[in-house]
Amino acid sequence: MKQRQELQTVECTYHCDVCNITFKELRYLKVHQCVPIGERPYHCDVCNKTFSNTNGLKKHPRVRTVERPYCCDVCNKTFKQLQHLKVHQCLYTGERPYRCDVCNKNFKQLRHLKVHQLVHTGVRPYCCDVCNKTFVQLGHLKVHQRVHTGECPYCDLCNKTFSNRTSLKAHQRVHTGEYLYYCDVCNKTFHSKGNLNVHQRVHTGERPYCCDLCNKSFCNSSHLKKHQRVHTGERPYRCDVCNKTFKQLEHLKKHQRVHTEERPYHCDVCNKTYKQLEHLKKHQCVHTRECPYRCDVCNKTFSFESKLKVHQCVHTA
């Protein structure tokens, strides 16, 4: 920890006037300035992979030999480089030693802090050569370029496509059953850090996404987008069979079963099948004799909400 804290206090006096990245020594700045943005002049003579600097090329041979000399003493996962092991160990320690001096946000890695600081400077050094849209990170530019090329990374097990490789890797854990992230309040586990962050708002009560029309707030941005369609009337999802439109993708998927006759939900007691999960849950009450719907007048219980509504007419008549 002491060594990391010392890293934070080292003054970076040399900075690039194009992308504002800072360096501790002038020689590193000169090497950086020699390489135009996006250019990778150094290449491996075995596999032709390219790099923007000689340091990356020198580290690359370990990739070919699959040498992974650094091992996590908690989960035994191995790494090619020591700094990758240190970053991984932050999953267990929760340590975020690098702090932004503008907004006080903390980061696990120095490079993540440097990228974040571009948000405050307004510098967006990476430009799309098709539509001239600019980006803070090269990775964001590459993801954006798929809009023009139509290229999408996909899962080779279920063929589902994704806008970026990070989302693909998180999805693949669904198939492997790997859960890397857990909530330190309720111990619930998650495939991705993003899902954990959203879940933790259940405990904190944080709802950072607010509708600018009715001020209703939400714990994640996707819920806000769905809500906003209540005001705009937008129905972006269309059935390619009957042209019926829907506000939400899951509603379209449910509707499409009308045409396909697909019934993916089945009862493990009597093997009866259903198109929708909620219909299966209602049916299972027949076997469990569960009556979750209660009349608030006479406390009589019912297995189906529809039967409760019919019963309530007795009290209102």
C-alpha distance (Angstrom), angle and dihedral (degrees) to the residues before:
residue distance angle dihedral
M1 . . .
K2 3.81 . .
Q3 3.78 90.8 .
R4 3.82 91.3 51.6
Q5 3.77 92.3 49.3
E6 3.79 88.9 53.7
L7 3.81 88.9 54.1
Q8 3.79 89.4 59.6
T9 3.79 93.5 54.0
V10 3.83 95.5 52.3
E11 3.79 107.4 111.3
C12 3.82 114.6 -127.7
T13 3.80 103.0 -152.1
Y14 3.82 100.7 169.4
H15 3.79 119.8 71.2
C16 3.80 136.0 175.5
D17 3.82 111.5 -115.5
V18 3.83 90.8 -149.4
C19 3.81 103.5 52.5
N20 3.84 100.0 8.2
I21 3.84 93.8 -126.3
T22 3.81 110.3 154.3
F23 3.82 130.2 -138.4
K24 3.80 134.4 -162.9
E25 3.81 93.8 -141.6
L26 3.80 132.5 38.7
R27 3.81 92.6 -130.8
Y28 3.80 91.2 61.6
L29 3.81 90.7 51.4
K30 3.83 91.1 51.0
V31 3.80 91.8 51.5
H32 3.83 89.6 48.5
Q33 3.82 92.8 49.8
C34 3.79 92.0 51.6
V35 3.80 90.9 66.3
P36 3.84 116.3 71.5
I37 3.81 115.1 -135.2
G38 3.80 110.7 -78.2
E39 3.83 94.5 8.7
R40 3.84 118.7 125.7
P41 3.83 107.5 -170.3
Y42 3.82 98.7 169.1
H43 3.81 117.8 79.0
C44 3.80 137.9 -178.3
D45 3.81 111.0 -113.9
V46 3.82 90.8 -147.3
C47 3.80 104.0 50.5
N48 3.85 101.1 7.9
K49 3.83 92.9 -125.0
T50 3.81 109.0 158.0
F51 3.81 131.5 -136.6
S52 3.80 136.6 -168.3
N53 3.84 93.0 -136.3
T54 3.82 141.1 22.0
N55 3.81 92.3 -113.2
G56 3.80 91.2 65.2
L57 3.79 90.7 47.1
K58 3.83 91.7 51.8
K59 3.81 92.1 52.4
H60 3.80 92.1 47.5
P61 3.87 99.4 79.6
R62 3.81 89.1 73.5
V63 3.79 88.3 62.8
R64 3.81 90.7 58.8
T65 3.81 95.1 45.2
V66 3.83 92.5 41.3
E67 3.83 89.1 -133.1
R68 3.83 109.0 167.6
P69 3.80 106.2 174.2
Y70 3.83 98.6 163.6
C71 3.82 117.5 81.1
C72 3.82 131.1 -170.3
D73 3.82 109.2 -126.5
V74 3.82 91.1 -149.6
C75 3.83 104.3 52.1
N76 3.85 101.2 6.0
K77 3.81 92.6 -123.3
T78 3.82 110.0 155.2
F79 3.81 130.8 -139.8
K80 3.80 137.8 -164.5
Q81 3.81 94.1 -137.5
L82 3.81 133.5 40.3
Q83 3.80 93.8 -131.7
H84 3.82 89.9 55.7
L85 3.80 89.2 54.9
K86 3.82 91.1 49.7
V87 3.80 91.5 51.0
H88 3.82 90.3 48.4
Q89 3.82 91.8 51.2
C90 3.80 89.2 59.9
L91 3.83 86.3 73.2
Y92 3.79 87.7 71.1
T93 3.81 100.8 33.6
G94 3.82 97.4 40.1
E95 3.82 87.2 -141.4
R96 3.83 116.4 162.1
P97 3.81 104.2 174.9
Y98 3.83 100.3 170.1
R99 3.82 116.5 82.4
C100 3.81 130.0 -169.4
D101 3.82 108.3 -127.9
V102 3.82 91.0 -149.5
C103 3.82 104.0 52.3
N104 3.84 101.3 7.0
K105 3.82 93.0 -123.5
N106 3.83 111.7 155.9
F107 3.80 128.1 -136.6
K108 3.80 136.2 -167.5
Q109 3.81 94.0 -140.3
L110 3.80 132.3 43.3
R111 3.82 91.8 -135.6
H112 3.80 90.3 56.7
L113 3.80 89.5 52.8
K114 3.83 91.2 50.9
V115 3.81 91.9 50.3
H116 3.83 90.5 47.5
Q117 3.81 91.9 52.1
L118 3.81 89.1 63.7
V119 3.82 86.7 69.4
H120 3.81 88.7 66.4
T121 3.82 96.0 42.6
G122 3.81 93.7 48.4
V123 3.82 91.0 -133.2
R124 3.82 112.8 148.9
P125 3.81 104.5 177.1
Y126 3.81 99.8 173.2
C127 3.82 117.1 80.1
C128 3.81 130.3 -172.3
D129 3.82 108.7 -125.0
V130 3.82 90.9 -149.7
C131 3.82 104.2 51.3
N132 3.85 101.7 6.3
K133 3.81 92.9 -123.2
T134 3.83 109.5 155.4
F135 3.80 130.8 -140.6
V136 3.79 139.6 -166.7
Q137 3.82 93.9 -136.6
L138 3.80 132.6 41.6
G139 3.82 89.4 -135.3
H140 3.81 90.6 58.5
L141 3.81 90.0 51.5
K142 3.81 91.4 51.5
V143 3.81 91.4 50.3
H144 3.82 90.1 48.4
Q145 3.81 92.7 50.6
R146 3.80 89.2 64.3
V147 3.82 86.3 71.4
H148 3.80 86.7 68.4
T149 3.85 99.1 36.0
G150 3.81 97.9 39.2
E151 3.82 89.7 -133.9
C152 3.83 116.3 146.9
P153 3.81 129.7 173.3
Y154 3.80 110.3 -120.8
C155 3.80 139.8 -164.5
D156 3.81 110.8 -107.4
L157 3.83 90.6 -151.0
C158 3.81 101.4 54.3
N159 3.86 102.2 7.5
K160 3.81 92.4 -125.0
T161 3.82 110.9 155.1
F162 3.80 128.8 -138.0
S163 3.78 137.1 -166.0
N164 3.83 92.9 -128.0
R165 3.81 141.6 15.5
T166 3.81 93.4 -113.7
S167 3.81 90.6 62.6
L168 3.81 89.8 45.1
K169 3.83 92.1 53.4
A170 3.81 91.4 48.7
H171 3.83 89.4 49.6
Q172 3.82 93.1 50.0
R173 3.80 89.0 61.7
V174 3.82 86.6 67.8
H175 3.82 87.2 67.2
T176 3.81 96.5 40.8
G177 3.82 94.6 43.2
E178 3.81 90.0 -129.2
Y179 3.81 115.9 154.8
L180 3.81 112.0 -173.5
Y181 3.78 99.7 169.0
Y182 3.79 129.6 58.0
C183 3.81 135.3 -178.8
D184 3.82 111.6 -114.1
V185 3.83 90.2 -150.8
C186 3.83 103.2 52.7
N187 3.85 101.3 5.8
K188 3.81 92.8 -123.9
T189 3.82 109.9 156.4
F190 3.81 130.3 -136.3
H191 3.79 139.6 -166.6
S192 3.80 94.4 -135.8
K193 3.81 139.2 32.0
G194 3.80 90.4 -126.2
N195 3.81 92.3 58.6
L196 3.80 89.8 48.8
N197 3.81 91.6 51.4
V198 3.82 91.2 52.0
H199 3.82 91.7 46.8
Q200 3.81 93.3 51.5
R201 3.80 89.0 63.3
V202 3.82 86.4 70.8
H203 3.80 87.0 68.3
T204 3.81 98.5 37.2
G205 3.81 95.9 42.2
E206 3.80 89.2 -133.0
R207 3.83 114.5 157.9
P208 3.81 104.0 173.9
Y209 3.83 98.6 168.1
C210 3.80 112.8 81.8
C211 3.81 130.7 -175.3
D212 3.82 108.6 -125.1
L213 3.81 91.3 -149.5
C214 3.82 103.9 51.5
N215 3.84 101.8 7.8
K216 3.82 92.5 -124.1
S217 3.81 108.2 153.2
F218 3.80 132.3 -145.5
C219 3.79 137.6 -164.7
N220 3.82 94.5 -129.4
S221 3.79 137.6 28.2
S222 3.82 95.9 -119.3
H223 3.82 91.2 60.7
L224 3.81 89.6 50.5
K225 3.83 91.3 51.5
K226 3.80 91.0 50.8
H227 3.81 90.6 48.7
Q228 3.80 93.8 49.6
R229 3.80 89.4 62.6
V230 3.82 86.9 68.8
H231 3.83 86.9 67.3
T232 3.82 99.2 36.0
G233 3.81 97.8 39.9
E234 3.80 88.3 -137.1
R235 3.82 114.6 162.6
P236 3.81 104.1 -177.6
Y237 3.82 98.7 168.9
R238 3.83 115.9 82.0
C239 3.80 129.9 -173.5
D240 3.81 108.5 -125.6
V241 3.84 91.0 -149.2
C242 3.82 104.2 51.0
N243 3.84 101.7 7.4
K244 3.80 92.9 -123.7
T245 3.83 110.1 155.2
F246 3.80 131.2 -140.6
K247 3.79 138.5 -166.7
Q248 3.80 94.2 -138.4
L249 3.81 132.8 42.6
E250 3.82 93.0 -134.2
H251 3.81 89.6 56.5
L252 3.81 90.1 53.6
K253 3.83 90.8 50.0
K254 3.81 90.9 51.8
H255 3.80 90.7 48.7
Q256 3.81 93.9 49.7
R257 3.81 89.4 64.3
V258 3.82 86.6 70.0
H259 3.81 86.8 68.7
T260 3.81 99.8 35.1
E261 3.83 96.9 40.5
E262 3.81 86.9 -139.4
R263 3.81 112.3 163.3
P264 3.83 105.1 -174.5
Y265 3.81 97.9 167.4
H266 3.81 117.6 77.6
C267 3.78 134.5 177.8
D268 3.81 112.0 -116.9
V269 3.81 90.6 -149.7
C270 3.81 103.5 52.1
N271 3.84 101.1 5.8
K272 3.79 92.9 -124.4
T273 3.81 109.5 156.5
Y274 3.81 132.9 -140.3
K275 3.76 138.7 -168.9
Q276 3.79 94.5 -138.3
L277 3.80 132.0 43.8
E278 3.81 93.6 -134.4
H279 3.82 89.9 57.0
L280 3.80 90.1 53.7
K281 3.82 91.2 50.1
K282 3.81 90.7 51.9
H283 3.81 90.6 49.4
Q284 3.81 93.1 50.4
C285 3.80 88.9 63.8
V286 3.82 86.1 72.4
H287 3.81 89.2 65.4
T288 3.80 98.9 36.3
R289 3.84 93.4 40.3
E290 3.80 86.3 -137.6
C291 3.80 114.0 162.0
P292 3.81 106.3 -166.4
Y293 3.84 97.4 165.6
R294 3.83 115.2 82.8
C295 3.80 129.8 -172.8
D296 3.80 108.5 -124.8
V297 3.81 90.9 -149.4
C298 3.83 104.6 51.4
N299 3.86 101.1 7.0
K300 3.81 93.0 -123.5
T301 3.82 110.4 154.2
F302 3.81 131.6 -139.5
S303 3.77 136.3 -167.9
F304 3.83 93.1 -139.5
E305 3.80 130.7 46.1
S306 3.82 90.4 -138.9
K307 3.82 90.9 59.4
L308 3.80 90.5 49.7
K309 3.82 90.8 53.7
V310 3.82 91.3 50.7
H311 3.81 90.0 49.3
Q312 3.82 93.4 49.8
C313 3.81 88.6 63.1
V314 3.83 87.0 71.8
H315 3.81 89.4 66.0
T316 3.81 96.9 42.1
A317 3.82 96.6 46.2
